[in-house]
Amino acid sequence: MTVQRSFIHRHIKWILFFITIIFSVYTCAAIYYSTLEPNSLRLGATALYALLCLATLYLQKPQRQLTALCSLATCFFIWFFTDAPRNTRDWAGEYAVLADAVQEGRIVHVKNIRNITYRSETDYTPHYYNADFNLDHLSSIDLVTSYWAGNSIAHVFLSFGFDDGRHLAVSIETRRQKKFGYSTIAGFFHHYELTYVTADERDLIGVRTDIRKERVYLYRLNLSPQTREAVFKNYLNEIHLLTTQPRWYNTLMDNCTTEILARANARPRYRLDWRILLSGYTASLAYDLGLLDTHYDFATLHRLSRINRPENATPDANYSNEIRESLPFTLDNK
């Protein structure tokens, strides 16, 4: 009996050891990547919590270890779930002004549409304008995927087109503070607020094609007028809601692709598709769902849908027409 108890005791100790290590790594990362200020408080809290978690390993009795660990977990989760996102921070320039949208009848009033003039990625002049859009004239939704490294990860967003030639691009992104750079790891914690960047295509797509020189693809989504309007209105509702109820961004659960599916009221099984987690393959998922042009196989459509810009091109007033001139849906209509 003594040997059996010793065996069970050792196994419980090992299980508690691994739980403590995993818990320590997660909680310390959450505190380290939090928005606690000043930095000395954030770094001090991280160090203190690490020491407290490790100290539980020196408790001899498993019951005491478990009690201590549960106490630390309770303190952590009380802080974590009461750590509210805010709209009042010292934001990076491109995220300083939130858009807003209000619907009156069939007319939508969109405020603070961003239209930054970029001279380089870090040298730019912000501009904003207001515009009204008639829901009866919403004629298209385009899916944009932008790759900066490899094929597995891309930034994905939508652009809403109207029959008068105007386009309203909306990109779901991290709303960064001036003092923070972009970090995928930080995005798993309470580090960035979530924002719907509502902008002119010269800004939102142009910075990627002409300034950052990313590989950018644009696909026309095959949607009924009713579905187009429903998606657009869901976007507008969320844009308005974020002006008063900010949300945290999360790299895994609340990111550029999962939010698109949420606004489109997609079924949960599509939100868990591996091509959503590896966002570079989101267009492939859309193709398999019949949302893209199936006259081509996907490899051909993908190749033809890349936006090709002349060397040293800069986004001008005709940018939206220029980037679509050689795309499949434009050529098919000629």
N, C-alpha and C positions, 0 to 999 in steps of 0.2 A: 504493500500500500504506500509505503514511504517512497519507493522508487517511482511509482506511478504519479504521486503528487509532485515529486521533483520534476518529472518529465513535463507535466501539465504546467507547472510553475514557470519552467524555462520557456515553453512555447508562448505563454501569455506575455512574458517579459519581452520576447522577440517581436510579438505582434504589436505590443505597446510601443516598442522602440521604433518600428517602421511607421506607425501612425503618427508618432510624435515628430519624426523627421519630416514626413510629408506635410503635416500641419504647420510645422515651423517654417518650412520653405515658402508655403503659400501665404501664411499670415504676414511674415516678414516682408515678402515681396509686395503684398497689398499695402502695407504701411509705407514702405520705401517709395512706391510709385503713386502714393496718394497726393492730395493737394494740401496736406497739412503745412501750415506756415507758422513761424519761419522755418528755414531749412534745418536749423539746429534742432528744433523740436521734432521734425520728421525723422532725422537721422538718429537722434537720441532715442525716440520711441522704437525705432526699428531695432537698435542695438539692445535696448532693455527687454523687448519682447523675445528676442532671440535667446538672451541669457535666461529668462524665465522658463522658456520652453525646454531648453537644454537642462535646466536645473531639475526638472521633473524626472529626468532619467536617473538621477542619483538617489531618488527615493526608493527604498528597498522593497516595500510592499506594493504589489500591483494595485491594490485598492486605493492607496494614497496617490500613486501615479495617475490613475484614472480620474480621481477626484480633482487633482490639481490641473490635469489637462482639460477636464470639462469646465473648470472655473475660468481658465484662460480662454477657452473657446467661447464661453458665454460673454465675457468682456469684449472679445474681438467682434463677435457678430452684432452685439448691441451697437458698437461704434460703426461697424460697416454698414448696417442697414439704416442708421440714422445720419450717415454721411451724405447729405443731399447735394445734388448738382445745382449749379448756379449760373445765372446769366450775367452776373456782375464780377468779371475778372479782367485782368489786363491782357486782352486778347492779341494774338498775332494780327497784323494788319489786314490780311485777307479774310479774317473771321470777325472783324470788329463790329460789323453791322448785320443784324439779323433781318432776313426778309419777313414779310407778313403778307397774308392773302385773305381777302374778304369777298364773299360772294353776295351779289344783289341780283336776284332773278337769274337771268342767263349770263350776266356779266360778272367777271371776276376781276377785282382790283388787286394787283400785285405791287407791293411796295418794296423799295430797296433792292431792285434787280441789279446784281453786281456786274460791272463791265470794266475790269481792271485793264489798264494799258501797261503791258509788260515790256521793259527794255532788256531785262534779264530775269532769271528766276527770283532774284532777291531785290532787284531794282524795278519798282513798279509804282504806278499812280492809281489809287482806287477811284472809281466813279460809280455812281448809283443812279438809277432812274426808276420811275413808276410807269406802269403800263396797264391797260385794260384789255381783257381777252374775252371774246364771246364764245361760250361753250358750243354754240351751233357751228362754229367755224374750226373746231379742233379736227384736224384731218389726218394726223399721223403721230405715232410714237416710235422713236428710234432708240435702239439699244447701243450704247457706246462701251467698248472695252479698251482699256489703255494699259499696255505692258511696259514696265521699266526694267525688268530683269527676268529672263526665263519665260516659260510658257505656262507655269502653274498658277501664278498669282497675277491678277490684274485688278485695276480699279474699274468698277462697273457702275454706270449711271444711265439715266434716261433723258431724252430731249423730246419735248412736246412741240409738234409742228401745227401751224395754222394755215388756212388756205390763202391768206394774204402774204405768205412768204416768211412770216416771223416764226422764230423758234425760241422756246423757253427751256433751257437746260437746268436740270436739278440733280445735284450730286450729294449723296449722303456721306458725310465725312466726319473726322474728328475735329472738334472745335478746340484748337490749340491755344494755350497761353503763350505770350511772347517768350517766356523763359524756357519753354519746353520745345525740343525738337520732336520729330515723329519717331515712335518706337512701337513695334508690333507687340513686344512683351508688355509694355506699359498699358496697351489697349485692353489687356485682359482684366485690368483693375480699374478703380475709380481715379483715373488720371485725366481723361478727356471727356468733355461733354460731347453729345452728338448734335450735329447740325445738318440742316438741309440747305446746302449752298445753292441759291437760286440765281441764275446768271445768264447773261448773253453767251451764245456759243463762241463768239470771238474770245471771250474770257475763258470759259470752262474747258472747251475743247482746244481752242487756239494755243493756250499755254502748254498743252501737252504735245501738240503736233509741231509747233513752230519754235517754242522756247526750250522745252525740255527734250525735244526730239524723241519722244516715246513712240512706240508702235501702237497706233490707234486704229480701231476698226469700228465701223458704223453699220448696223443692220436695221432694216425696216421690220418692225413687228407686225404680223398679220393678226389684227384684232378688229372685232366688230366696233362700230361707232359707240354702242352702248358700253362696251368694255373699256374703250379708250377714255370715255368720259368718266366712268367710275374710278379708274386708276388715277386720272388727273385730279378729280375731286378729293380722293383719299390723300393724295400728296398735299393738296392745298390745305386740307383740314389739319394735317400734321404740322405743316409749316406754321400755321396760325397757333396751334396748341403749344409749340415749342417756345413761343414768345413769352408765355406765362408759366409753362410747366416744363422746365428743362429736363433732359434725360442724360444718363451716362452712356457713352459709347462702350461697346464691348467687342473685341476682336472676333470672338467666337459666336456670340448670340445676337448682338445688335450692331451689325456692320453694313457695309454698302450693299451687299447682295441679299442678306436676310431681310433687310428693311424693304427692299424692292418687292420681295415676295409677300411681305406682310401687307404692304399697301395694295398689292394686287389680289389680296385675299386668297393666296395660293394654299393648297392643301398641305397639311403638316409634313406628309411624306416627301413632298418636293423640297421643303425647307431643309430636310436632312440628307438630301442627295449629296454624294461626295463632290459633285461639281459645284456645289454652293460653297463648300468648305475650301476647295481649291478653285477660287473664283476665276482663274484664267480659262476654265472650261464651261463657264456659265452659258456662253453662246451655244455650245454644243448641246447643253440641256434644253435650251429654248428651241433648237432645231429639232431635237427628238420629240418635243411636245407639239410640233407643227406650228410654232409661232414665227418661224423664219421662212424664207423662200426655199421651197423644196424642189424647185425645178433644177437645182444644182445639187450635187452631193456636198456634204458639209465642208470637206477639204477645199473644194473649188470655191464655194461661197465665202469661206474664210479668207482665202487668198484674194478674191476679187473685192472684198469689203474693206480692205485696208485703205486708209486715207493717205494718199501720196501728195506731198507738198513740194513745190520747187525749193531749191536751196536758197536760204536767206529770205524765205517768204515771211510775211508778217500778216496777222489777221486784219482785214479791212472790212468795209461796210458790206462787201459781197461775199464774205467768208463762208456763210452757210450754203450759198449756191455753189461756190467753188469746190468745197469738199465733197459735194454730192454728184458732181458732173460725171465722174467715171465709175460710180457705184452701180451695182447690178440693177437695183430697182429704178434708177434713173434711166439707164440704157434700155431697159425693157419697155419703158414708156415712150421712147422716142420712135 
